[in-house]
Amino acid sequence: MTETGAAAAAEARRTVEAVWRIESGKLVAGLSRIVRDVPLAEDLAQDALVAALEQWPASGVPRNAAAWLMGTAKHRAIDRIRRDQRLRAKYAQLARDLETEQAAAPDPVAALDDHVGDDLLRLMFIACHPVLTTPARVALTLRLLGGLTTKEIARAYLVPESTVAQRIVRAKRALAEAEVPFELPAPGELAERLASVLEVVYLIFNEGYAATEGESWTRPELCGEALRLGRVLAQLAPTEPEVQGLVALMEIQASRIRARTGPAGEPVLLLDQDRSRWDRLLINRGLAALERAERLGGAPGPYVLQAAIAACHARARTAEKTDWARIAGLYGTLARLVPSPVVELNRAVALAMASGPAVGLALVDELTSEPALAGYHLLPSVRGDLLARLGRHGEAHAEFLRAAALTQNQRERALLLQRAAGSEAKAAGSGP
């Protein structure tokens, strides 16, 4: 292969991987609706991916890459159905249905778009079926619909990667054994699955807002997908305050995406962001959703509380005008409602901003013995920041280095190493 050919092949492979990352959830959802079998749908989607990796380097990337993948997967489905002798009786009608659908919908892009919203939602509620444990529901849905790797899910939940892999395998097996239908739950079954669905949507959003690994600090396409799913859920359950709260939270957080990175893609922390780059339309949408949630009444839930915290930032035109006392109080309420060392870490940051770094550091120091935070890079990162603000630069340097070693995101690691170098210089007396 010539050097030019090798470069073209490498570029095609990168394109395949990027398209797969964005479209895999939609592809599996659409195929699940057709074949009524999630593991089979996932196999067919993988077959289409292999075909793309084989063909695109030579033939070029098709104009409608997602539709190409869906069309290829459908043809593979027909072939597999026809050659599977043991299940011929079960799948014969499905094969005819596929052929009819192909003939009736010559435009594969339109056929894909017509169903994708309902398909994604159905697949999400299937993955959150009560037959599965809550951790299994979350892991399976993130894998199928969020496009997240097992490693990313493990880091999001602060558990070993092998644990997540086992959850996914067992979840697929349990769904197959229970013969869960590919449909939305009845109204009476909606509430029991909703909490897991909301958790999944927010985890997808968080991976887009602050990527756990890779070369990009943010992944806006994941934020957009989570927002779209959240808005669909808000239409499906308009009287659920927590649904409105989650939508409000994501709208407000998403408003900062453009300001979270600098010209070269480097991270820009909240207090350093150019707030004129915040999307006021998304902020207004988020504040309106928060108002709807509050009008529905009742004690605020976790998402409503987090949306209220985000609203404090959104309403502050400058960092100095942020109502940190209110934010600390809201985190205190959230900690009582859903006790979590991560919530306590966030509360420590707010207390440090409201009452001084020494107050925040005292709480952070209490969290250093929490087993769940042992590999959580934000704990030493926050501690390093508070130590630096107190002038304890030697200790801050060590904490920033520790945080850099723990993070899997290259952009974040570079920022932490930069902060470590700055603290080292100040400790040595060569900096201001």
Secondary structure, 3 states (H helix, E strand, C coil): CCHHHHHHHHHHHHHHHHHHHHHHHHHHHHHHHHHCCHHHHHHHHHHHHHHHHHHHHHHCCCCCHHHHHHHHHHHHHHHHHHHCCCCHHHHHHHHHHHHHHHHHCCCHHHHHHHHHHHHHHHHHHHHCCCCCCHHHHHHHHHHHHCCCCHHHHHHHHCCCHHHHHHHHHHHHHHHHHHCCCCCCCCHHHHHHHHHHHHHHHHHHHHHHHCCCEECCCCCHHHHHHHHHHHHHHHHHCCCCHHHHHHHHHHHHHHCCHHHHECCCCCECCHHHCCHHHCCHHHHHHHHHHHHHHHHCCCCCCHHHHHHHHHHHHHHCCCHHHCCHHHHHHHHHHHHHHCCCHHHHHHHHHHHHHHHCHHHHHHHHHHHCCCHHHCCCCHHHHHHHHHHHHCCCHHHHHHHHHHHHHHCEEHHHHHHHHHHHHHHHHHHCCCCC
